[in-house]
Amino acid sequence: MTSIIAHRGASNYAPENSFPAFELAYEMKADGIETDVQLTKDNIPVLFHDEGLQRIFGVKGWITQFTLDELKQLDMGKSFHTEFAGTRIVTLEEFLIWIKDKPLILHLELKNNKIAHKNLEKITYQLIKQYQMLDRTYFSTFSDTSITRLASFDEISNIGWLTKRSRRDLLAYALSIGATAVHIKHTLLRQQLINEAMKNGIPVRVYTVNSTRLLNRCFSYKVNSIFTDVPNRAFAVRKALYRSFLS
């Protein structure tokens, strides 16, 4: 069965990569949560998508230019809706403490394709290992170099190569750089690709899948996972589809 992974939490309903979004995703019966990891100026891994702070915080500058204490003073909720005013940035460690006792898959996207965070892979890996969550954590990145680094850690076996660009040797290329799965933009979804991946035992996960039409397509193609901003809709579509298969 195709897994439903909440993209930055239930980010259509609450500020992305925030505890309200994560809590909602859990309540909406998502199978897992996807979130983004970057390093602060003082090398603390935090969950944040953009390299810059303007869109979420309304502040100029890069995440790497601020310490965790400075970032914790900023409000990431009021720009989404006033009811979320006072929402703060989440550290990876805070998130691991929250998710550890919940039956959720964890997908971590390492945000190092535009800013090369030194030691992001090592710091993230060590924290996941410390919390004994390597067995249910999936790593992904757009950066080929980062994938190679992740593959160098013996205990990491779930590495997804993120791509939005079409190429004829997509699966072969992903394997050649050390990835064990491909995470493709929905525009690249083709039944032939899924069939080839299944034949070779390569998981295919698709982002970002929100419309009912696209959800149905992904579920009918039997992709391994979908990343969605609307996990409640995805759950309802999957439930209806599988009910029709059984009837």
C-alpha positions in Angstrom: 0.0 0.0 0.0 1.3 3.5 -0.9 2.4 5.4 2.2 1.1 8.9 2.9 3.9 11.2 4.1 2.8 14.6 5.4 5.0 17.2 3.5 6.4 19.5 6.1 3.6 18.2 8.3 0.0 19.0 7.4 1.3 22.2 5.8 -1.9 23.2 4.1 -3.5 23.7 7.5 -0.7 25.0 9.8 2.7 26.6 9.4 5.1 24.3 7.6 7.7 22.4 9.7 6.0 23.4 12.9 4.6 21.4 15.8 1.0 22.4 14.9 1.6 21.0 11.4 3.2 17.8 12.8 0.4 17.3 15.3 -2.3 17.7 12.7 -0.5 15.2 10.3 -0.6 12.7 13.1 -4.3 13.3 13.8 -5.0 13.0 10.1 -3.5 9.5 10.1 -0.5 10.1 7.9 1.9 7.2 7.8 4.9 9.5 8.2 6.2 13.1 8.2 8.7 14.8 5.9 10.6 17.7 7.1 13.7 19.8 6.1 17.0 20.0 8.0 19.5 22.9 8.0 22.1 24.1 10.4 22.1 27.3 12.4 25.1 29.6 12.8 26.0 27.5 15.9 25.6 24.2 14.1 22.2 23.2 15.6 20.0 21.2 13.1 16.6 22.9 12.8 13.6 22.1 10.7 13.3 24.8 8.0 12.8 24.7 4.3 14.0 28.1 2.8 17.6 29.1 3.0 16.4 32.7 3.6 14.2 33.9 6.4 12.0 36.4 4.5 9.0 34.2 3.5 8.4 32.7 6.9 9.7 35.2 9.3 9.6 38.4 7.4 13.3 39.0 8.3 16.2 39.4 5.9 19.2 37.1 6.1 20.1 33.4 5.8 19.4 30.7 8.4 23.2 30.1 8.7 23.6 33.7 9.9 21.5 33.3 13.0 22.1 31.3 16.2 19.4 29.0 17.5 18.6 31.5 20.4 18.1 34.3 17.8 15.9 32.1 15.7 13.8 31.1 18.7 12.9 34.8 19.2 11.2 34.9 15.7 7.5 34.1 15.1 6.9 31.6 12.3 3.2 31.3 12.8 1.7 34.8 12.4 2.5 35.0 8.7 0.4 31.9 8.1 -2.6 32.9 10.3 -3.1 34.9 13.5 -4.2 31.7 15.3 -0.7 30.4 15.0 1.0 33.5 16.4 3.9 32.6 18.7 4.8 29.4 16.9 8.6 28.9 17.0 11.2 27.1 14.9 11.7 23.4 15.8 15.1 21.8 16.4 15.7 18.3 15.0 16.2 17.0 18.6 12.9 18.5 19.8 11.2 16.8 16.8 12.8 13.4 17.6 11.7 13.6 21.2 8.1 14.2 19.9 8.1 11.5 17.2 10.0 8.8 19.0 7.0 7.1 20.6 4.6 7.5 17.7 4.3 4.9 14.9 5.4 7.3 12.2 8.0 7.1 9.4 10.4 9.9 9.4 11.7 11.5 6.1 14.5 14.1 6.4 15.4 16.3 3.5 18.9 17.7 3.9 18.8 21.2 2.6 22.3 21.5 1.2 21.9 21.9 -2.5 22.1 25.7 -2.4 24.1 26.3 0.8 26.7 23.7 1.6 26.2 23.1 5.3 29.5 21.7 6.6 28.9 18.4 8.4 25.1 18.5 8.0 25.1 14.8 7.1 27.3 13.7 10.0 25.5 15.9 12.6 22.0 14.7 11.5 23.1 11.0 11.3 24.6 11.1 14.8 21.5 12.6 16.3 19.2 10.1 14.6 21.5 7.3 15.9 21.5 8.7 19.4 17.7 8.5 19.5 17.8 5.0 18.0 15.7 5.9 15.0 17.8 4.9 12.1 15.5 1.9 11.3 12.6 4.2 10.4 14.4 7.3 9.1 14.7 8.0 5.4 17.2 10.6 4.2 16.8 12.6 0.9 18.5 15.5 -0.8 18.9 17.1 -4.2 22.7 17.2 -3.8 24.7 14.4 -5.4 27.6 15.1 -3.1 25.4 14.8 0.0 24.1 11.5 -1.2 27.6 10.2 -1.5 28.4 11.3 2.0 25.3 9.7 3.4 26.1 6.5 1.6 29.5 6.4 3.4 27.7 5.8 6.8 27.4 2.0 7.1 24.1 2.2 9.1 22.2 4.4 6.6 20.5 2.3 4.0 17.5 4.5 3.1 18.7 7.3 0.8 16.5 9.1 -1.7 17.7 11.1 -4.6 15.4 14.1 -5.1 14.9 15.3 -8.6 12.5 17.3 -10.7 14.4 16.9 -13.9 13.7 14.2 -16.5 16.5 11.9 -17.7 16.5 8.7 -19.5 18.8 6.9 -17.1 17.1 8.3 -14.0 17.1 5.1 -12.0 20.6 4.0 -13.0 22.0 7.4 -12.2 20.4 7.5 -8.7 22.0 4.1 -7.9 25.4 5.2 -9.3 25.7 8.1 -6.8 24.7 5.9 -3.8 21.0 6.5 -3.6 18.7 3.5 -2.8 15.4 5.3 -3.9 14.2 8.1 -6.1 12.0 10.9 -5.0 10.5 12.5 -8.1 8.4 15.6 -8.8 4.8 14.5 -9.8 5.4 15.8 -13.3 7.9 13.0 -13.9 5.4 10.2 -12.9 5.1 7.6 -15.6 3.8 4.0 -15.4 6.8 2.8 -17.3 9.2 4.3 -14.7 7.2 2.7 -11.9 7.3 -0.7 -13.6 11.0 -0.5 -14.2 11.6 0.6 -10.6 9.5 -2.3 -9.2 11.3 -4.8 -11.4 14.6 -3.6 -10.0 13.5 -3.2 -6.4 13.9 0.6 -6.3 11.4 2.6 -4.3 9.8 5.5 -6.0 8.3 8.3 -3.9 6.4 11.3 -5.5 6.2 14.9 -4.4 4.1 17.1 -3.9 0.8 15.3 -4.5 -2.3 17.3 -3.4 -5.1 17.1 -6.0 -7.6 14.2 -5.9 -6.8 13.3 -9.5 -3.1 13.1 -8.9 -3.6 11.2 -5.6 -5.7 8.6 -7.5 -3.0 8.3 -10.1 -0.2 7.7 -7.6 -2.2 5.1 -5.7 -3.3 3.3 -8.8 0.3 3.2 -10.0 1.3 1.8 -6.6 4.2 4.2 -6.0 5.9 3.5 -2.6 5.0 6.8 -1.0 3.5 10.2 -1.8 4.4 13.5 -0.1 1.4 15.7 0.4 0.3 18.9 2.1 -3.2 17.5 2.7 -2.8 14.1 4.4 -6.5 14.0 5.4 -7.5 14.2 1.7 -4.9 11.6 0.7 -6.1 9.2 3.5 -9.7 9.6 2.3 -8.8 9.0 -1.4 -6.7 6.0 -0.5 -9.4 4.5 1.7 -12.0 4.9 -1.0 -9.8 3.5 -3.7 -8.8 0.4 -1.8 -12.4 -0.1 -0.7 -13.4 -0.2 -4.4 -10.6 -2.8 -5.1 -12.0 -5.1 -2.4 -15.6 -4.8 -3.4 
